[in-house]
Amino acid sequence: MFRIESKIDTKGADFLRNQAAYLELLDKYRETLATVKSGGSPQAVAKHKERGKLLARERIDLLVDRNTPFIELSALAAYGMYDGGFPSAGVVTGIGVIHGKEVMIIANDATVKGGTYVKETIKKHVRAQEIAMENRLPCVYLVDSGGVFLPEQANVFPDKYDFGRFFFNQARLSAKGIPQVAVVMGSCTAGGAYVPAMSDETIIVRNQGTIFIGGPPLVKAATGQEVTAEELGGAEVHTMISGVADHLAENDVHAIQICRNIFESIKRHQYQDLETHPIVEPCYNPEELYGILPIDLKKPVDSKEIIARMVDGSLFHEFKERYAPTITTGFARIMGYPVGIIANNGVLFGETALKGAHFVELCTSRNIPILFLQNVTGFIVGKEYERAGIARDGAKFVHAVANADVPKFTVVFGGSFGAGNYAMAGRAYEPRFLFMYPSSKISVMGGEQAAGVLITVKEEQLKAAGKQLSDEERDKLQETILKKYEVEGSAYFSTAHLWDDGIIDPVDTRKILGLAIAISQNKKYEKTQYGVFRM
Ligand code: COA
């Protein structure tokens, strides 16, 4: 492979200006992250600690092997929603290593409304299980939850991917031989009782963990029986009488130790062998990404400059360098693993789509994972392009990506607009992971374009009725649409709604993708089968 020669002047005014603006964005991101990671209100945190309980993230720290990374997912889920009342959507999810095995950890944060579930909590929990299924990751549930957040019941209870999906997933995961372990460190009420009950192995903490289908108030209302929580479903009851739990722990630390011990007898399987090379750091400092990544999306960025700061040795075997340059395709290595990279360098033309589809075929035929680096405004529009069949060529790319059964990973480093989002493995195309940068944007089209479309539609409507839009009305409409797109198009809005797996610091991309590719080997890559390509 050849080394990418950077053309960036890291001392130049453009670079320094971009870097300063990016660092500001990053500061905001870090502050926001620190705030949500502090969990619920200080009073709720104090109450939790007074009970001798560890916080959700402290529990995870103790659970994973020392000096190994924990990749937290969607930390900013539900950000800006519910009046800020559900930091991280009240649940911490992520991938950690226990006794050398990668594990999906799902930990309720009881300091956030008693660890109850709103829509985003459920989406996050289900997404974590989906990742576990796709990558054959054992699951550990650190349970401390009052179940459904009752005022939101209509949004969380009955639908296909609502609360009931947790237990469905546990059964399916277990059936596939993917271990399910629960540690009951607090409440598991009503539906929540099925998390430990449906696990392969369950630990419960004395005087702290409870499991019941109906809590004491419900029992009293339904039967008149007066019973304490401990008598009804405490650790003694479940480890000695009911058998709903298997191990009694004296406290959080003891429970976590038992959980780690369980993993001593769980074998790690590697079903797909990627040919690995020794890890080599990029020749260019990844921190230089701050000076290069687009903040103003109108400014073109050469995606090879991004690739040079992401891949091992900045080495890149480019494919079709001279053809359709608005997309860059080629092979590289990340943390020693082979990867095919498809990165945007501008708008998608017909030939760009053909190049992309061809490259996807190369990757699937060689069983190489694909990394999509998105900065895409969409497909080209206009009479000549429609006549040349842009929709047909675009469809080939989308078809190839949809059917590519090697692991796909997507990082949005700029904009993600229109059908370009689909062709470049947006969420609907099932990348194993999709991450955003703090500066990235995502929406069906840019705000200005949307405003233009909607104003034209309105004008046509009024014209048909013999009226017209005043300048003032037009300005007002434009302003409203621009504002809406600015809010809804931001990475924060995306991550709050779980359209991605989290916002990441660009410098961490290599490390995160390295782990993502590593865990993809836990499952044999399926053989890709394409359908009908429209020719
Ligand atoms: N729905 C909505 N809100 C709930 C809730 C639920 N199921 N369970 C707890 N909360 C809220 C409380 O109103 C309180 O809100 P606030 O901070 O705004 O006052 C917060 O969560 C903490 O609850 P609190 O009871 O003060 O904390 P706790 O640590 O002493 O007890 C529980 C936590 C979960 C054990 C307890 O609240 C409980 O038993 N809740 C009911 C659980 C239940 O029956 N769920 C059935 C749903 S399927």
Boltz pocket constraint, residues with backbone or C-beta under 6 A from the ligand:
constraints:
  - pocket:
      binder: B
      contacts: [[A, 110], [A, 112], [A, 113], [A, 114], [A, 115], [A, 116], [A, 145], [A, 146], [A, 147], [A, 148], [A, 149], [A, 150], [A, 151], [A, 187], [A, 189], [A, 190], [A, 191], [A, 192], [A, 215]]
      max_distance: 6.0
